[in-house]
Amino acid sequence: MNTLFIEYPKCTTCQKAKKWLTEHQVDFEDRNISEENPTKEELEQWYKVSGLPLKKFFNTSGQLYRQMELKEKLATMAESEMLELLASNGMLVKRPIVVQGDCVLVGFKEAEWAERL
């Protein structure tokens, strides 16, 4: 099964996640989020498959998130607006993201990855 690993190479959490995938012999296609941001269509599909609230796809610890004061703004935004915003800049997207069939994992939680992958 094809596995897509979306990361920001300078992110230490992404580095740990990538190491975990390699150690657990999970073959994956690597995608640098700063060079190839997920499209609105991809994000919408992943959001629906993941079962997570759309807000979980935002990188809440990122500088851009804070600069744009999104904590306050997201509460009043429509889903389509949030998806447009996420698709506009990879630095707004929480990472890593793993997409494997009907499994979408956002962020690196080792126990969850071990169970689902």
N, C-alpha and C positions, 0 to 999 in steps of 0.2 A: 504494500500500500504506500502511495506517495505521501511524504510528510513535508510540509512547508514550514520552515523555521524563519520567522521574521525577527530581526535583531538590529540593534545599534551596536556595532563592534566595540565602541569605547565604554559601553555599559557593563559594569562588573557583574550584575545579575545575569545579563545575556551571556557573558563569558562562562559563568557557572553552569547555566542551562545548556549551553553548547557542549561543554565538557561532559555533562550528565548524559546527553544524547549519544555522544561518541562512546562513552564508557558502557552504555547499555545497548550498543550496537543498533541504534535506530538510524537508518539511512534517511537523510534529509536533504532538501534543496534549501540552500542558504540565501536569504534576501536581506540586503542592507536597507533598512527603512529610510535612511537619510538620502539614499540614491534612488530608491524606487518605493514611493509611498503607496500604501494600499489605496485602491480606488473606492469611491463611494459604494459601488456595487459589491465589491469584495467585502467591505466593512459591514454592509447591510446583511449580506448572506451569513457572515461569521457571527454577527450579533444574534441573528435569529437561531442559528444552529447551537450557539453556546448556551442559551438559556439565561445569560447574565443580563443585568440591567445595562443599558447603553453607557451609562456613566462609568462603568468599570473599564471601558475601553480608553478612557482618558488618563494620560500620564499626569496625575495630580501632584507629583513631586517635581515636575519639570519647571524650568524657569519661564518658559513661554506660557504655560498654564497660569502661573502666578501673575505674570506681566499683563495678561489679558483679563485678569480677574474673573476667571471662568467659574470659580466656586459659586459665586453669586449668580452669574448669568445662566448657567446650565439649568437651573430650576425653572426658568421661564421659557427655555428654548424648545421648539418642536423637534421631534426625532429627526426629521429631514435636515433641519438646520445643524443639528449635532453631527450628523453623518457628513454633511458638506464641510464642516469645520475640521473634523478628523481627517478627511481626505485632502484637505488643503495643505497640511504640514505634518510630516511623520513625527516630528518632535512632540506633537500633542498626543500621540498614540502610545498607550501603555505597552511595554514590551518586556520580555519576548512574547511573541504569539506563535503558537504551534497549531497548524491546521492539518488534520489527518482524517480524511473521510468526513464522517459526521461528528468528529470530535474537534472542538476548538478550545484551546487553553490560553488564557491571558495572564501573563505574569508567571514567575517560576515558583511553584510550590512542589518541592520534591516528592512528597507523599502522594499528591494528586497526580503528578506525572507518572509515578511508578504504577499507580492503580489504572490510569486511563490509557497509557501508552504501552 
